[in-house]
Amino acid sequence: MTWICPKCERELKNEKQTHYCAKVNLDSLFEGKSAELVLAFDKLLLEVADWDDVAISTTPNCVVFVHNQTFLVVKPMKAALDVKFYSMLPLTDLNPYKSLFYSGRYANHFRISKVEELTPLIFRCVKESYELL
């Protein structure tokens, strides 16, 4: 069961969960960004939004995708999307921009600047992140 914050309307696991409480319009995160970045985000959004029990919310810096816990974070930057998802093991088939190990899992960051960079392998890894938590 989820709880929706009355102030920011974010869907959270429970009423006591801490979060950045501010209403942020998704479009505002993409102001001044290239059409290619918007297309890349839209492709990612279309794929992930159809998965069961996914809550999508915005913060002043990023879009957060939650299924039990956060499994995907997309931060629009000037020339790329910083896409972060989790894995239990280091990724051997992909080369992340950055990969940090904490809380028993790897947080893998990728910089996506074109739609073509969102490969089936990336989507498979994001799906594994979704299924991890």
N, C-alpha and C positions, 0 to 999 in steps of 0.2 A: 504494500500500500504506500502511496506517495502522499506528500503534503505540498500544497502550493502556497508560496509566500504571498501574503496579501499586498505587500508593498511592491515587490519587483516581479511578481507572478512567475518566478522560477519554480520548476517542479523539483522537489527535494525528497530524500528518503524519509526524513522525519522533521518534526517541528523544531527540534533542537540543533539541527545540522547547521554548522557555520557556513556562511557564503558571503560573497560580495553582493550586497543588497542595493542594486540600482537597476532601473529599467534602461536597457540599451537596445536601440533599434539595430537590427542586423545590417540594414543598408548603410548605417553610419560607419560600420567597420570597413566598408569597401569604398568610401568616398575617396576620390583621387587615385584609386587603383585601376590597373589596366583591365580592359574587357577580358583579356585572356585569363587573368587571375579570377575574375568573377565566374567565368565559364568552368574553370578548374574546380572552384568551390562548389558550384552548382552540380557538377558531375559527382563529386564526393557526397554531397548532401542527398542527391537522388538515390544513390546506392544505399546509404546508411539509414536514411529516414524510414525505409520500409521494413527494417528489422524489428522483431518483437520487442516491446517495452523499452524503446529508446526515447529518452527525454533530451531535448535540445534546448540549450539556453545560451544567452550571450552575456559577456562581461564587457567592460570597457576595452579589453584588448583581444578577446578571442571568443570562439564558439566552442562550447563544451558539449560533448555527447556522453550521456550516462546510461548505463544498463547495470543496475546494482551499484556500480562505482563508475567513475570516469574511465572510459576506454579510449577516447579520442579527443584531442584538443587541436583546433585549427586556429592559428594566429595569422591574420593577414598582415604582411609586411609590405614594404615599398615595392619590391620586385618579385616577391615569392610568398607562398603560403608556408608557414612553419607547421608541419603536420606531425603531431606526436601521438604515438600509440605504444602499447606495451607488449612485451613477450617474456616468456619464462627463460628462454635461452638466447644467447647472442644470435643475431640474424646473420646467416652465412650466405644466403642468396641475394641479399640486398646490402648496399653500402650506405648506412645512415650518415647524415651530416654530423650527428652527435648521438651517443648512446651512453646512458648513465644507469648504473645498477643501484637500486635502493628498494627497500621494503620487499625484498625477495623477488624482484622482477626488473627487467630492463625497460627504461623509457627511451624509445627510439625516435629521433627527430629527423625529418626529411624536409628538404626545401623543394617545393613544387612550384614551377613557374609557368608550365604549359599543361594543357589537358592531356597531351600524349604521355606525360610522365606518370599519370595515374594508371598504372599497368594492372593487369589481373593479379599479378604477384603482390602488389601493394594492397589491393583490395582483399586478397586472401589473408594477408598479415593483419589488416585492420579487423577482419572478421574473427581471427584468432584472438585478438585483443578483447573484442566484445565477448567472446566465449570464455575467456580467462576468469572474468570477474563475476 
